[in-house]
């Protein structure tokens, strides 16, 4: 199935793209998607436990199963004051 992946801030720097269409197996979870990305981008592996994730503009957990044409966003935790 096809999904759209959007990455932001330091995650964009690690991956080298802003947005990409991916083909993933049916019922792939966010956790599985991030693990696959971490296998391709070693620097991402160190950050994967602290990533904020959203599916179709709603915050989601790693157990969220993806569906055809979902848009996934990954970004590092935000801090500031």
Residue, then its C-alpha position, 0 to 999 in steps of 0.5 A: x500500500x502507498x503512504x506519504x511520509x513527511x519529515x521535519x527539522x532534524x529528521x529531515x536533515x537525517x533523511x535528506x528529504x521533506x516528503x516522500x511516497x513509500x510503498x509498505x506492506x498492509x497493516x504496517x504500524x508506525x513503529x515498524x515504519x520507523x524501524x525500517x527507516x532507522x535501518x536505512x538512516x543510522x542517525x535516526x535509530x538514536x532518535x526513534x524512541x523520542x519521535x513525535x508521530x502523526x497520521x493524517x494530522x493526528x498524534x499517534x502511537x507506534x501501535x497505530x496501523x497504517x492504511x492506504x493513502x495515509x499521511x505520516x509525519x515524523x518530527x523531533x520533540x519540540x522544546x522552547x520557551 
